[in-house]
């Protein structure tokens, strides 16, 4: 699976707008982007630099092609996103 640049931009915009309403964006993201997997964590749980850093969230891309899920910076192999709340 591939996450397009356009989809990443839409997710970033949605997170910026949604943060004004609530601190749990996952239900909205799952509704708007049903083909992607989303995981919500605290930014303190992540040891790697984010793919994108937003005001209240860091985004990490997930590569789920293998048995073990991995963090990637390559949207062309990503099928999910970790939303790490700051």
PDB file of N, CA, C and O in Angstrom:
ATOM      1  N   UNK A   1       0.848  -1.179   0.000  1.00  0.00           N
ATOM      2  CA  UNK A   1       0.000   0.000   0.000  1.00  0.00           C
ATOM      3  C   UNK A   1       0.885   1.230   0.000  1.00  0.00           C
ATOM      4  O   UNK A   1       2.049   1.175   0.397  1.00  0.00           O
ATOM      5  N   UNK A   2       0.339   2.309  -0.435  1.00  0.00           N
ATOM      6  CA  UNK A   2       1.059   3.573  -0.540  1.00  0.00           C
ATOM      7  C   UNK A   2       0.183   4.685   0.055  1.00  0.00           C
ATOM      8  O   UNK A   2      -1.025   4.729  -0.175  1.00  0.00           O
ATOM      9  N   UNK A   3       0.804   5.559   0.808  1.00  0.00           N
ATOM     10  CA  UNK A   3       0.087   6.742   1.288  1.00  0.00           C
ATOM     11  C   UNK A   3       0.566   7.909   0.436  1.00  0.00           C
ATOM     12  O   UNK A   3       1.740   8.280   0.474  1.00  0.00           O
ATOM     13  N   UNK A   4      -0.335   8.472  -0.317  1.00  0.00           N
ATOM     14  CA  UNK A   4       0.037   9.551  -1.236  1.00  0.00           C
ATOM     15  C   UNK A   4       0.344  10.841  -0.473  1.00  0.00           C
ATOM     16  O   UNK A   4      -0.065  11.029   0.672  1.00  0.00           O
ATOM     17  N   UNK A   5       1.071  11.708  -1.146  1.00  0.00           N
ATOM     18  CA  UNK A   5       1.388  13.027  -0.586  1.00  0.00           C
ATOM     19  C   UNK A   5       0.099  13.793  -0.297  1.00  0.00           C
ATOM     20  O   UNK A   5      -0.008  14.501   0.704  1.00  0.00           O
ATOM     21  N   UNK A   6      -0.870  13.638  -1.186  1.00  0.00           N
ATOM     22  CA  UNK A   6      -2.163  14.314  -1.009  1.00  0.00           C
ATOM     23  C   UNK A   6      -2.876  13.808   0.252  1.00  0.00           C
ATOM     24  O   UNK A   6      -3.417  14.600   1.024  1.00  0.00           O
ATOM     25  N   UNK A   7      -2.873  12.496   0.453  1.00  0.00           N
ATOM     26  CA  UNK A   7      -3.512  11.925   1.644  1.00  0.00           C
ATOM     27  C   UNK A   7      -2.795  12.378   2.906  1.00  0.00           C
ATOM     28  O   UNK A   7      -3.444  12.710   3.898  1.00  0.00           O
ATOM     29  N   UNK A   8      -1.469  12.396   2.884  1.00  0.00           N
ATOM     30  CA  UNK A   8      -0.717  12.882   4.049  1.00  0.00           C
ATOM     31  C   UNK A   8      -1.070  14.335   4.368  1.00  0.00           C
ATOM     32  O   UNK A   8      -1.220  14.701   5.534  1.00  0.00           O
ATOM     33  N   UNK A   9      -1.202  15.148   3.343  1.00  0.00           N
ATOM     34  CA  UNK A   9      -1.595  16.556   3.551  1.00  0.00           C
ATOM     35  C   UNK A   9      -2.994  16.654   4.133  1.00  0.00           C
ATOM     36  O   UNK A   9      -3.247  17.478   5.013  1.00  0.00           O
ATOM     37  N   UNK A  10      -3.915  15.810   3.644  1.00  0.00           N
ATOM     38  CA  UNK A  10      -5.281  15.807   4.176  1.00  0.00           C
ATOM     39  C   UNK A  10      -5.291  15.382   5.648  1.00  0.00           C
ATOM     40  O   UNK A  10      -6.030  15.945   6.455  1.00  0.00           O
ATOM     41  N   UNK A  11      -4.482  14.403   5.987  1.00  0.00           N
ATOM     42  CA  UNK A  11      -4.405  13.942   7.381  1.00  0.00           C
ATOM     43  C   UNK A  11      -3.844  15.045   8.270  1.00  0.00           C
ATOM     44  O   UNK A  11      -4.365  15.291   9.358  1.00  0.00           O
ATOM     45  N   UNK A  12      -2.795  15.705   7.819  1.00  0.00           N
ATOM     46  CA  UNK A  12      -2.216  16.804   8.595  1.00  0.00           C
ATOM     47  C   UNK A  12      -3.236  17.922   8.810  1.00  0.00           C
ATOM     48  O   UNK A  12      -3.373  18.429   9.923  1.00  0.00           O
ATOM     49  N   UNK A  13      -3.942  18.303   7.764  1.00  0.00           N
ATOM     50  CA  UNK A  13      -4.958  19.352   7.870  1.00  0.00           C
ATOM     51  C   UNK A  13      -6.067  18.929   8.826  1.00  0.00           C
ATOM     52  O   UNK A  13      -6.517  19.725   9.651  1.00  0.00           O
ATOM     53  N   UNK A  14      -6.507  17.682   8.718  1.00  0.00           N
ATOM     54  CA  UNK A  14      -7.555  17.180   9.609  1.00  0.00           C
ATOM     55  C   UNK A  14      -7.095  17.210  11.065  1.00  0.00           C
ATOM     56  O   UNK A  14      -7.872  17.566  11.950  1.00  0.00           O
ATOM     57  N   UNK A  15      -5.852  16.844  11.317  1.00  0.00           N
ATOM     58  CA  UNK A  15      -5.339  16.859  12.697  1.00  0.00           C
ATOM     59  C   UNK A  15      -5.267  18.277  13.250  1.00  0.00           C
ATOM     60  O   UNK A  15      -5.595  18.513  14.413  1.00  0.00           O
ATOM     61  N   UNK A  16      -4.846  19.196  12.434  1.00  0.00           N
ATOM     62  CA  UNK A  16      -4.770  20.593  12.884  1.00  0.00           C
ATOM     63  C   UNK A  16      -6.159  21.109  13.219  1.00  0.00           C
ATOM     64  O   UNK A  16      -6.352  21.732  14.263  1.00  0.00           O
ATOM     65  N   UNK A  17      -7.130  20.856  12.347  1.00  0.00           N
ATOM     66  CA  UNK A  17      -8.499  21.311  12.592  1.00  0.00           C
ATOM     67  C   UNK A  17      -9.142  20.575  13.763  1.00  0.00           C
ATOM     68  O   UNK A  17      -9.809  21.192  14.593  1.00  0.00           O
ATOM     69  N   UNK A  18      -8.948  19.272  13.833  1.00  0.00           N
ATOM     70  CA  UNK A  18      -9.599  18.467  14.859  1.00  0.00           C
ATOM     71  C   UNK A  18      -9.073  18.782  16.242  1.00  0.00           C
ATOM     72  O   UNK A  18      -9.816  18.686  17.219  1.00  0.00           O
ATOM     73  N   UNK A  19      -7.808  19.156  16.350  1.00  0.00           N
ATOM     74  CA  UNK A  19      -7.216  19.434  17.654  1.00  0.00           C
ATOM     75  C   UNK A  19      -7.951  20.546  18.385  1.00  0.00           C
ATOM     76  O   UNK A  19      -7.881  20.632  19.611  1.00  0.00           O
ATOM     77  N   UNK A  20      -8.652  21.393  17.652  1.00  0.00           N
ATOM     78  CA  UNK A  20      -9.429  22.465  18.276  1.00  0.00           C
ATOM     79  C   UNK A  20     -10.664  21.919  18.985  1.00  0.00           C
ATOM     80  O   UNK A  20     -11.245  22.597  19.833  1.00  0.00           O
ATOM     81  N   UNK A  21     -11.072  20.679  18.635  1.00  0.00           N
ATOM     82  CA  UNK A  21     -12.297  20.098  19.173  1.00  0.00           C
ATOM     83  C   UNK A  21     -12.056  19.051  20.245  1.00  0.00           C
ATOM     84  O   UNK A  21     -12.835  18.948  21.192  1.00  0.00           O
ATOM     85  N   UNK A  22     -10.988  18.273  20.113  1.00  0.00           N
ATOM     86  CA  UNK A  22     -10.770  17.147  21.008  1.00  0.00           C
ATOM     87  C   UNK A  22      -9.304  16.748  20.970  1.00  0.00           C
ATOM     88  O   UNK A  22      -8.552  17.196  20.105  1.00  0.00           O
ATOM     89  N   UNK A  23      -8.900  15.897  21.920  1.00  0.00           N
ATOM     90  CA  UNK A  23      -7.519  15.439  21.907  1.00  0.00           C
ATOM     91  C   UNK A  23      -7.388  13.998  21.408  1.00  0.00           C
ATOM     92  O   UNK A  23      -6.290  13.442  21.445  1.00  0.00           O
ATOM     93  N   UNK A  24      -8.477  13.379  20.943  1.00  0.00           N
ATOM     94  CA  UNK A  24      -8.407  12.035  20.386  1.00  0.00           C
ATOM     95  C   UNK A  24      -8.911  12.046  18.942  1.00  0.00           C
ATOM     96  O   UNK A  24     -10.111  11.915  18.701  1.00  0.00           O
ATOM     97  N   UNK A  25      -8.007  12.202  17.997  1.00  0.00           N
ATOM     98  CA  UNK A  25      -8.419  12.300  16.598  1.00  0.00           C
ATOM     99  C   UNK A  25      -8.647  10.957  15.905  1.00  0.00           C
ATOM    100  O   UNK A  25      -9.092  10.936  14.758  1.00  0.00           O
ATOM    101  N   UNK A  26      -8.359   9.848  16.563  1.00  0.00           N
ATOM    102  CA  UNK A  26      -8.420   8.564  15.875  1.00  0.00           C
ATOM    103  C   UNK A  26      -9.793   8.201  15.303  1.00  0.00           C
ATOM    104  O   UNK A  26      -9.854   7.750  14.159  1.00  0.00           O
ATOM    105  N   UNK A  27     -10.888   8.373  16.030  1.00  0.00           N
ATOM    106  CA  UNK A  27     -12.185   8.043  15.420  1.00  0.00           C
ATOM    107  C   UNK A  27     -12.437   8.815  14.121  1.00  0.00           C
ATOM    108  O   UNK A  27     -12.931   8.249  13.147  1.00  0.00           O
ATOM    109  N   UNK A  28     -12.102  10.093  14.111  1.00  0.00           N
ATOM    110  CA  UNK A  28     -12.284  10.909  12.912  1.00  0.00           C
ATOM    111  C   UNK A  28     -11.372  10.432  11.787  1.00  0.00           C
ATOM    112  O   UNK A  28     -11.811  10.316  10.643  1.00  0.00           O
ATOM    113  N   UNK A  29     -10.104  10.154  12.102  1.00  0.00           N
ATOM    114  CA  UNK A  29      -9.172   9.696  11.071  1.00  0.00           C
ATOM    115  C   UNK A  29      -9.601   8.359  10.486  1.00  0.00           C
ATOM    116  O   UNK A  29      -9.527   8.158   9.274  1.00  0.00           O
ATOM    117  N   UNK A  30     -10.046   7.448  11.336  1.00  0.00           N
ATOM    118  CA  UNK A  30     -10.489   6.133  10.858  1.00  0.00           C
ATOM    119  C   UNK A  30     -11.728   6.249   9.980  1.00  0.00           C
ATOM    120  O   UNK A  30     -11.881   5.489   9.025  1.00  0.00           O
ATOM    121  N   UNK A  31     -12.611   7.191  10.293  1.00  0.00           N
ATOM    122  CA  UNK A  31     -13.799   7.416   9.463  1.00  0.00           C
ATOM    123  C   UNK A  31     -13.428   8.027   8.110  1.00  0.00           C
ATOM    124  O   UNK A  31     -13.962   7.629   7.075  1.00  0.00           O
ATOM    125  N   UNK A  32     -12.517   8.989   8.128  1.00  0.00           N
ATOM    126  CA  UNK A  32     -12.152   9.703   6.902  1.00  0.00           C
ATOM    127  C   UNK A  32     -11.203   8.914   5.997  1.00  0.00           C
ATOM    128  O   UNK A  32     -11.202   9.098   4.780  1.00  0.00           O
ATOM    129  N   UNK A  33     -10.397   8.037   6.600  1.00  0.00           N
ATOM    130  CA  UNK A  33      -9.395   7.284   5.846  1.00  0.00           C
ATOM    131  C   UNK A  33      -9.501   5.802   6.213  1.00  0.00           C
ATOM    132  O   UNK A  33      -8.604   5.265   6.863  1.00  0.00           O
ATOM    133  N   UNK A  34     -10.578   5.139   5.808  1.00  0.00           N
ATOM    134  CA  UNK A  34     -10.834   3.763   6.251  1.00  0.00           C
ATOM    135  C   UNK A  34      -9.834   2.728   5.734  1.00  0.00           C
ATOM    136  O   UNK A  34      -9.759   1.628   6.282  1.00  0.00           O
ATOM    137  N   UNK A  35      -9.073   3.049   4.705  1.00  0.00           N
ATOM    138  CA  UNK A  35      -8.111   2.089   4.161  1.00  0.00           C
ATOM    139  C   UNK A  35      -6.781   2.086   4.918  1.00  0.00           C
ATOM    140  O   UNK A  35      -5.923   1.237   4.675  1.00  0.00           O
ATOM    141  N   UNK A  36      -6.619   3.035   5.828  1.00  0.00           N
ATOM    142  CA  UNK A  36      -5.373   3.137   6.586  1.00  0.00           C
ATOM    143  C   UNK A  36      -5.572   2.678   8.022  1.00  0.00           C
ATOM    144  O   UNK A  36      -6.675   2.732   8.565  1.00  0.00           O
ATOM    145  N   UNK A  37      -4.482   2.226   8.619  1.00  0.00           N
ATOM    146  CA  UNK A  37      -4.493   1.886  10.047  1.00  0.00           C
ATOM    147  C   UNK A  37      -3.906   3.054  10.821  1.00  0.00           C
ATOM    148  O   UNK A  37      -2.936   3.677  10.389  1.00  0.00           O
ATOM    149  N   UNK A  38      -4.504   3.342  11.969  1.00  0.00           N
ATOM    150  CA  UNK A  38      -4.021   4.415  12.832  1.00  0.00           C
ATOM    151  C   UNK A  38      -3.821   3.884  14.236  1.00  0.00           C
ATOM    152  O   UNK A  38      -4.607   3.076  14.730  1.00  0.00           O
ATOM    153  N   UNK A  39      -2.755   4.351  14.871  1.00  0.00           N
ATOM    154  CA  UNK A  39      -2.443   4.012  16.256  1.00  0.00           C
ATOM    155  C   UNK A  39      -2.143   5.316  16.966  1.00  0.00           C
ATOM    156  O   UNK A  39      -1.443   6.176  16.430  1.00  0.00           O
ATOM    157  N   UNK A  40      -2.667   5.462  18.161  1.00  0.00           N
ATOM    158  CA  UNK A  40      -2.417   6.667  18.953  1.00  0.00           C
ATOM    159  C   UNK A  40      -1.519   6.314  20.129  1.00  0.00           C
ATOM    160  O   UNK A  40      -1.802   5.381  20.880  1.00  0.00           O
ATOM    161  N   UNK A  41      -0.432   7.068  20.283  1.00  0.00           N
ATOM    162  CA  UNK A  41       0.512   6.889  21.379  1.00  0.00           C
ATOM    163  C   UNK A  41       0.922   8.248  21.925  1.00  0.00           C
ATOM    164  O   UNK A  41       0.624   9.289  21.340  1.00  0.00           O
ATOM    165  N   UNK A  42       1.598   8.215  23.033  1.00  0.00           N
ATOM    166  CA  UNK A  42       2.244   9.414  23.545  1.00  0.00           C
ATOM    167  C   UNK A  42       3.564   9.580  22.804  1.00  0.00           C
ATOM    168  O   UNK A  42       4.229   8.593  22.488  1.00  0.00           O
ATOM    169  N   UNK A  43       3.941  10.809  22.529  1.00  0.00           N
ATOM    170  CA  UNK A  43       5.216  11.060  21.854  1.00  0.00           C
ATOM    171  C   UNK A  43       6.386  10.531  22.681  1.00  0.00           C
ATOM    172  O   UNK A  43       7.438  10.214  22.126  1.00  0.00           O
ATOM    173  N   UNK A  44       6.219  10.434  23.985  1.00  0.00           N
ATOM    174  CA  UNK A  44       7.275   9.901  24.855  1.00  0.00           C
ATOM    175  C   UNK A  44       7.559   8.425  24.578  1.00  0.00           C
ATOM    176  O   UNK A  44       8.629   7.926  24.929  1.00  0.00           O
ATOM    177  N   UNK A  45       6.613   7.726  23.954  1.00  0.00           N
ATOM    178  CA  UNK A  45       6.792   6.310  23.654  1.00  0.00           C
ATOM    179  C   UNK A  45       7.594   6.062  22.376  1.00  0.00           C
ATOM    180  O   UNK A  45       7.953   4.922  22.081  1.00  0.00           O
ATOM    181  N   UNK A  46       7.869   7.096  21.638  1.00  0.00           N
ATOM    182  CA  UNK A  46       8.564   6.950  20.362  1.00  0.00           C
ATOM    183  C   UNK A  46      10.027   7.366  20.512  1.00  0.00           C
ATOM    184  O   UNK A  46      10.332   8.413  21.083  1.00  0.00           O
ATOM    185  N   UNK A  47      10.930   6.526  19.989  1.00  0.00           N
ATOM    186  CA  UNK A  47      12.367   6.803  20.075  1.00  0.00           C
ATOM    187  C   UNK A  47      12.956   7.338  18.778  1.00  0.00           C
ATOM    188  O   UNK A  47      14.117   7.745  18.743  1.00  0.00           O
ATOM    189  N   UNK A  48      12.173   7.339  17.725  1.00  0.00           N
ATOM    190  CA  UNK A  48      12.671   7.748  16.419  1.00  0.00           C
ATOM    191  C   UNK A  48      12.158   9.136  16.060  1.00  0.00           C
ATOM    192  O   UNK A  48      11.134   9.573  16.584  1.00  0.00           O
ATOM    193  N   UNK A  49      12.863   9.834  15.170  1.00  0.00           N
ATOM    194  CA  UNK A  49      12.354  11.125  14.719  1.00  0.00           C
ATOM    195  C   UNK A  49      11.063  10.936  13.919  1.00  0.00           C
ATOM    196  O   UNK A  49      10.937   9.955  13.185  1.00  0.00           O
ATOM    197  N   UNK A  50      10.119  11.843  14.047  1.00  0.00           N
ATOM    198  CA  UNK A  50       8.845  11.693  13.329  1.00  0.00           C
ATOM    199  C   UNK A  50       8.991  11.949  11.836  1.00  0.00           C
ATOM    200  O   UNK A  50       9.909  12.632  11.381  1.00  0.00           O
ATOM    201  N   UNK A  51       8.056  11.378  11.095  1.00  0.00           N
ATOM    202  CA  UNK A  51       7.956  11.677   9.670  1.00  0.00           C
ATOM    203  C   UNK A  51       7.522  13.120   9.482  1.00  0.00           C
ATOM    204  O   UNK A  51       8.063  13.838   8.641  1.00  0.00           O
ATOM    205  N   UNK A  52       6.538  13.540  10.274  1.00  0.00           N
ATOM    206  CA  UNK A  52       6.056  14.924  10.287  1.00  0.00           C
ATOM    207  C   UNK A  52       5.841  15.345  11.740  1.00  0.00           C
ATOM    208  O   UNK A  52       5.340  14.569  12.554  1.00  0.00           O
ATOM    209  N   UNK A  53       6.222  16.575  12.054  1.00  0.00           N
ATOM    210  CA  UNK A  53       5.981  17.139  13.374  1.00  0.00           C
ATOM    211  C   UNK A  53       4.950  18.258  13.228  1.00  0.00           C
ATOM    212  O   UNK A  53       5.173  19.238  12.516  1.00  0.00           O
ATOM    213  N   UNK A  54       3.831  18.096  13.906  1.00  0.00           N
ATOM    214  CA  UNK A  54       2.781  19.107  13.910  1.00  0.00           C
ATOM    215  C   UNK A  54       2.772  19.786  15.272  1.00  0.00           C
ATOM    216  O   UNK A  54       3.566  19.439  16.146  1.00  0.00           O
ATOM    217  N   UNK A  55       1.894  20.733  15.452  1.00  0.00           N
ATOM    218  CA  UNK A  55       1.859  21.490  16.704  1.00  0.00           C
ATOM    219  C   UNK A  55       1.593  20.606  17.923  1.00  0.00           C
ATOM    220  O   UNK A  55       2.258  20.756  18.948  1.00  0.00           O
ATOM    221  N   UNK A  56       0.642  19.698  17.824  1.00  0.00           N
ATOM    222  CA  UNK A  56       0.262  18.871  18.969  1.00  0.00           C
ATOM    223  C   UNK A  56       0.458  17.373  18.747  1.00  0.00           C
ATOM    224  O   UNK A  56       0.218  16.574  19.652  1.00  0.00           O
ATOM    225  N   UNK A  57       0.889  16.995  17.560  1.00  0.00           N
ATOM    226  CA  UNK A  57       1.066  15.591  17.228  1.00  0.00           C
ATOM    227  C   UNK A  57       2.321  15.398  16.378  1.00  0.00           C
ATOM    228  O   UNK A  57       2.689  16.272  15.592  1.00  0.00           O
ATOM    229  N   UNK A  58       2.968  14.259  16.540  1.00  0.00           N
ATOM    230  CA  UNK A  58       3.992  13.804  15.604  1.00  0.00           C
ATOM    231  C   UNK A  58       3.405  12.635  14.830  1.00  0.00           C
ATOM    232  O   UNK A  58       2.648  11.833  15.377  1.00  0.00           O
ATOM    233  N   UNK A  59       3.758  12.544  13.565  1.00  0.00           N
ATOM    234  CA  UNK A  59       3.278  11.449  12.727  1.00  0.00           C
ATOM    235  C   UNK A  59       4.430  10.539  12.340  1.00  0.00           C
ATOM    236  O   UNK A  59       5.503  10.997  11.947  1.00  0.00           O
ATOM    237  N   UNK A  60       4.186   9.244  12.458  1.00  0.00           N
ATOM    238  CA  UNK A  60       5.144   8.214  12.073  1.00  0.00           C
ATOM    239  C   UNK A  60       4.439   7.280  11.097  1.00  0.00           C
ATOM    240  O   UNK A  60       3.273   6.941  11.297  1.00  0.00           O
ATOM    241  N   UNK A  61       5.127   6.868  10.058  1.00  0.00           N
ATOM    242  CA  UNK A  61       4.546   5.965   9.077  1.00  0.00           C
ATOM    243  C   UNK A  61       4.855   4.521   9.450  1.00  0.00           C
ATOM    244  O   UNK A  61       5.945   4.206   9.927  1.00  0.00           O
ATOM    245  N   UNK A  62       3.873   3.648   9.223  1.00  0.00           N
ATOM    246  CA  UNK A  62       4.021   2.230   9.526  1.00  0.00           C
ATOM    247  C   UNK A  62       4.133   1.408   8.253  1.00  0.00           C
ATOM    248  O   UNK A  62       3.347   1.570   7.320  1.00  0.00           O
ATOM    249  N   UNK A  63       5.112   0.534   8.228  1.00  0.00           N
ATOM    250  CA  UNK A  63       5.284  -0.433   7.157  1.00  0.00           C
ATOM    251  C   UNK A  63       4.829  -1.783   7.707  1.00  0.00           C
ATOM    252  O   UNK A  63       5.470  -2.342   8.597  1.00  0.00           O
ATOM    253  N   UNK A  64       3.742  -2.295   7.185  1.00  0.00           N
ATOM    254  CA  UNK A  64       3.163  -3.553   7.697  1.00  0.00           C
ATOM    255  C   UNK A  64       3.328  -4.706   6.708  1.00  0.00           C
ATOM    256  O   UNK A  64       2.599  -5.694   6.792  1.00  0.00           O
ATOM    257  N   UNK A  65       4.269  -4.596   5.778  1.00  0.00           N
ATOM    258  CA  UNK A  65       4.434  -5.641   4.762  1.00  0.00           C
ATOM    259  C   UNK A  65       4.970  -6.943   5.336  1.00  0.00           C
ATOM    260  O   UNK A  65       4.641  -8.020   4.839  1.00  0.00           O
ATOM    261  N   UNK A  66       5.779  -6.858   6.359  1.00  0.00           N
ATOM    262  CA  UNK A  66       6.395  -8.049   6.958  1.00  0.00           C
ATOM    263  C   UNK A  66       5.617  -8.481   8.199  1.00  0.00           C
ATOM    264  O   UNK A  66       4.632  -7.851   8.583  1.00  0.00           O
ATOM    265  N   UNK A  67       6.069  -9.543   8.801  1.00  0.00           N
ATOM    266  CA  UNK A  67       5.423 -10.057  10.014  1.00  0.00           C
ATOM    267  C   UNK A  67       5.462  -9.027  11.149  1.00  0.00           C
ATOM    268  O   UNK A  67       4.482  -8.858  11.873  1.00  0.00           O
ATOM    269  N   UNK A  68       6.590  -8.349  11.296  1.00  0.00           N
ATOM    270  CA  UNK A  68       6.732  -7.318  12.333  1.00  0.00           C
ATOM    271  C   UNK A  68       6.534  -5.941  11.711  1.00  0.00           C
ATOM    272  O   UNK A  68       7.122  -5.628  10.676  1.00  0.00           O
ATOM    273  N   UNK A  69       5.712  -5.130  12.340  1.00  0.00           N
ATOM    274  CA  UNK A  69       5.465  -3.763  11.884  1.00  0.00           C
ATOM    275  C   UNK A  69       6.707  -2.928  12.161  1.00  0.00           C
ATOM    276  O   UNK A  69       7.350  -3.079  13.200  1.00  0.00           O
ATOM    277  N   UNK A  70       7.041  -2.035  11.211  1.00  0.00           N
ATOM    278  CA  UNK A  70       8.215  -1.190  11.351  1.00  0.00           C
ATOM    279  C   UNK A  70       7.853   0.258  11.065  1.00  0.00           C
ATOM    280  O   UNK A  70       6.923   0.546  10.311  1.00  0.00           O
ATOM    281  N   UNK A  71       8.603   1.163  11.678  1.00  0.00           N
ATOM    282  CA  UNK A  71       8.492   2.581  11.341  1.00  0.00           C
ATOM    283  C   UNK A  71       9.288   2.806  10.056  1.00  0.00           C
ATOM    284  O   UNK A  71      10.383   2.268   9.888  1.00  0.00           O
ATOM    285  N   UNK A  72       8.727   3.602   9.160  1.00  0.00           N
ATOM    286  CA  UNK A  72       9.393   3.931   7.902  1.00  0.00           C
ATOM    287  C   UNK A  72       9.236   5.414   7.609  1.00  0.00           C
ATOM    288  O   UNK A  72       8.339   6.067   8.141  1.00  0.00           O
ATOM    289  N   UNK A  73      10.098   5.936   6.773  1.00  0.00           N
ATOM    290  CA  UNK A  73       9.947   7.304   6.275  1.00  0.00           C
ATOM    291  C   UNK A  73       9.553   7.302   4.806  1.00  0.00           C
ATOM    292  O   UNK A  73       9.586   8.339   4.143  1.00  0.00           O
ATOM    293  N   UNK A  74       9.182   6.136   4.306  1.00  0.00           N
ATOM    294  CA  UNK A  74       8.847   5.970   2.893  1.00  0.00           C
ATOM    295  C   UNK A  74       7.332   5.794   2.723  1.00  0.00           C
ATOM    296  O   UNK A  74       6.806   4.709   2.974  1.00  0.00           O
ATOM    297  N   UNK A  75       6.632   6.843   2.302  1.00  0.00           N
ATOM    298  CA  UNK A  75       5.176   6.733   2.123  1.00  0.00           C
ATOM    299  C   UNK A  75       4.759   5.674   1.101  1.00  0.00           C
ATOM    300  O   UNK A  75       3.624   5.200   1.138  1.00  0.00           O
ATOM    301  N   UNK A  76       5.656   5.299   0.195  1.00  0.00           N
ATOM    302  CA  UNK A  76       5.287   4.324  -0.828  1.00  0.00           C
ATOM    303  C   UNK A  76       5.126   2.911  -0.268  1.00  0.00           C
ATOM    304  O   UNK A  76       4.552   2.051  -0.936  1.00  0.00           O
ATOM    305  N   UNK A  77       5.619   2.657   0.938  1.00  0.00           N
ATOM    306  CA  UNK A  77       5.448   1.327   1.568  1.00  0.00           C
ATOM    307  C   UNK A  77       4.597   1.406   2.830  1.00  0.00           C
ATOM    308  O   UNK A  77       4.360   0.390   3.482  1.00  0.00           O
ATOM    309  N   UNK A  78       4.142   2.590   3.174  1.00  0.00           N
ATOM    310  CA  UNK A  78       3.374   2.766   4.410  1.00  0.00           C
ATOM    311  C   UNK A  78       1.917   2.388   4.222  1.00  0.00           C
ATOM    312  O   UNK A  78       1.324   2.652   3.176  1.00  0.00           O
ATOM    313  N   UNK A  79       1.344   1.766   5.247  1.00  0.00           N
ATOM    314  CA  UNK A  79      -0.082   1.425   5.231  1.00  0.00           C
ATOM    315  C   UNK A  79      -0.766   1.871   6.507  1.00  0.00           C
ATOM    316  O   UNK A  79      -1.952   1.608   6.710  1.00  0.00           O
ATOM    317  N   UNK A  80      -0.027   2.538   7.357  1.00  0.00           N
ATOM    318  CA  UNK A  80      -0.607   3.023   8.600  1.00  0.00           C
ATOM    319  C   UNK A  80       0.185   4.180   9.164  1.00  0.00           C
ATOM    320  O   UNK A  80       1.287   4.493   8.713  1.00  0.00           O
ATOM    321  N   UNK A  81      -0.410   4.807  10.163  1.00  0.00           N
ATOM    322  CA  UNK A  81       0.210   5.988  10.771  1.00  0.00           C
ATOM    323  C   UNK A  81       0.080   5.920  12.268  1.00  0.00           C
ATOM    324  O   UNK A  81      -0.983   5.605  12.804  1.00  0.00           O
ATOM    325  N   UNK A  82       1.184   6.221  12.944  1.00  0.00           N
ATOM    326  CA  UNK A  82       1.151   6.422  14.390  1.00  0.00           C
ATOM    327  C   UNK A  82       0.946   7.906  14.618  1.00  0.00           C
ATOM    328  O   UNK A  82       1.693   8.735  14.099  1.00  0.00           O
ATOM    329  N   UNK A  83      -0.074   8.235  15.399  1.00  0.00           N
ATOM    330  CA  UNK A  83      -0.326   9.616  15.790  1.00  0.00           C
ATOM    331  C   UNK A  83       0.148   9.720  17.233  1.00  0.00           C
ATOM    332  O   UNK A  83      -0.491   9.207  18.152  1.00  0.00           O
ATOM    333  N   UNK A  84       1.274  10.391  17.414  1.00  0.00           N
ATOM    334  CA  UNK A  84       1.878  10.514  18.738  1.00  0.00           C
ATOM    335  C   UNK A  84       1.573  11.898  19.299  1.00  0.00           C
ATOM    336  O   UNK A  84       2.036  12.918  18.788  1.00  0.00           O
ATOM    337  N   UNK A  85       0.788  11.900  20.352  1.00  0.00           N
ATOM    338  CA  UNK A  85       0.363  13.165  20.944  1.00  0.00           C
ATOM    339  C   UNK A  85       1.469  13.754  21.799  1.00  0.00           C
ATOM    340  O   UNK A  85       2.076  13.056  22.611  1.00  0.00           O
ATOM    341  N   UNK A  86       1.729  15.040  21.615  1.00  0.00           N
ATOM    342  CA  UNK A  86       2.758  15.731  22.394  1.00  0.00           C
ATOM    343  C   UNK A  86       2.230  16.142  23.747  1.00  0.00           C
ATOM    344  O   UNK A  86       2.959  16.737  24.540  1.00  0.00           O
TER     345      UNK A  86
END
